[in-house]
Each structure stands twice: as C-alpha cells, then as structure tokens.
Amino acid sequence: MHSIDELIASGDLAAALAAGAEDHWGKTRRLRAELLQESDRTQLVDAPFTDSKKAEWATYRQALRDLPITYSSATSFEEIIFPTKPE
C-alpha cells in the first residue's frame, strides 16, 4: 500500500483522495495488514529465532489481529494503540 504522498507524487490523485478519506478502521486494517505481512517470516519453521522469540512474535501478531475487538469502541485512529514489536 502506498502512502498518500507517494500517490500524489505518482499522479494518482483519485487514489490519494480515497486514501485521505479512509476512516479509522480502514487505516487500522491497512497498517495491521502491513505489520502482519512484515512479521510473517517470524513464524516460518526455519526462521532464525528461538522458540521463545517465535512465541513473542506469535503473541504480537495475535494482538494485531485482536485490535478490532480490543478497541471496538474507538471512534478515531488515535485511540487505537498498536502492540509493540518484539526486539
């Protein structure tokens, strides 16, 4: 997914306007999907992590998936607190 600035720079003004009009759950879903995709590798069988570290990442990923439930009463993006990535 491209940022609004990237869409404007590319000349795709319609996509930039649509991205700017995105509601707080749309932003949450987009960011959550990016963070899940970035951390997919941590759950691979041959990932270079200890079982303990894989468990930390699994917990982080579950917290990302649970955001809509955890913050079901949120009315703005600023109210949604994303979990901290394991180191």
SVG drawing of the C-alpha trace seen along z (x, -y; Angstrom):
<svg xmlns="http://www.w3.org/2000/svg" viewBox="-18 -15 37 41">
<polyline fill="none" stroke="black" stroke-width="0.4" points="0.0,0.0 1.3,-3.4 1.2,-6.5 -0.9,-9.5 2.3,-11.4 3.5,-8.6 0.2,-8.5 0.2,-12.3 3.8,-12.1 2.8,-9.4 -0.1,-11.4 -2.8,-9.1 -4.9,-11.8 -8.0,-9.7 -6.2,-7.1 -4.7,-9.8 -8.2,-11.3 -9.6,-7.9 -6.7,-7.2 -7.2,-10.6 -10.9,-9.8 -10.2,-6.5 -11.9,-6.0 -10.1,-5.0 -10.9,-1.3 -9.6,-1.4 -6.3,-2.9 -6.2,-0.3 -6.8,2.6 -4.2,1.2 -1.5,0.7 -2.3,4.0 -2.0,5.9 1.4,4.3 2.6,5.2 1.4,8.8 3.0,9.1 6.3,7.7 6.3,10.3 5.2,13.3 8.8,14.5 9.0,14.8 6.6,17.8 8.3,19.8 9.7,23.2 13.2,22.2 13.1,18.7 16.3,17.9 14.6,17.4 14.4,19.4 11.1,21.0 10.7,18.3 11.2,15.5 8.8,17.1 6.2,17.2 6.8,13.5 6.1,12.8 3.1,15.0 1.7,13.1 2.4,9.8 0.7,11.0 -2.4,12.2 -2.6,8.8 -2.6,7.2 -5.5,9.5 -7.4,8.7 -7.3,4.9 -10.9,4.6 -12.1,6.5 -9.8,4.7 -10.7,1.3 -14.3,1.9 -15.5,-1.3 -12.8,-3.5 -14.1,-6.4 -10.7,-7.6 -7.4,-6.2 -5.6,-7.9 -7.5,-5.9 -6.1,-2.6 -2.8,-1.6 -0.8,0.9 1.2,3.6 5.0,3.1 7.1,5.3 9.3,7.8 13.0,7.0"/>
</svg>
